[in-house]
Amino acid sequence: MSWLRSHLEQARVIAVLRCDHVADAVGLAQTLVNAGVPTIELTFTIPDVLRSVEAAAGVPGAVVGVGSVATGDQVRAAQSAGARFVVTPARRPEVEAVCREIGMAYVPGAMTPSEIDDADRSGADCVKVFPIRPLGARYLADVLAPMPHLALVPSGGIGLDDAADYLIAGAVAVGVGAITPAQAVEQNDLATVARRAASIVGSIRERAPAGGARG
């Protein structure tokens, strides 16, 4: 089992940031770690994202990755900035090749059962099921029924209230942007981030604790 899968089986949540800028990456990462959400994905759609990655990666306890990765050069740049994993919206052979070369954990996006199976066979640490919003938690359970070995991380439209549904259905972890709304991140409203992180952590601990049986 890869270190990332092992980590996510305990962490359960990835806070996904997609915004125009990060006002205070250190403060944001510290807030998330303190609230029990140490795994953070900053996307390449954020201008000057690597500066924020480097700052957040220096926070003790934070496990920082980069999303929306499109090229091998971005993988190398992400690693240099301190990222420990990369995420893509779909499979990208160049990204896969560089991740294997430099030992970077890799989470490719997929949607159909065939795409998910192909991504898993490519050597991915986990597979991002994206976008999950139109499919729902039942879809995840149906995919896992014949392929229970898969390490799936649904993302794209998951809220604070339904995140546990996907974990109950068998997800290793969930990618959730609702923890870190763009306005809160851009305006350094860390109280809102802390409140949202605590809400989702509490819901998951109550409804889908780590080590619980798949639904």
PyMOL commands that set and color helices and strands:
alter all, ss='L'
color gray80, all
select helices_A, chain A and resi 3-11+25-35+49-57+72-81+93-102+113-121+137-144+163-168+182-186+190-207
alter helices_A, ss='H'
color red, helices_A
select strands_A, chain A and resi 13-17+39-43+63-67+85-87+105-107+109-110+127-129+152-154+174-176
alter strands_A, ss='S'
color yellow, strands_A
deselect
rebuild
show_as cartoon
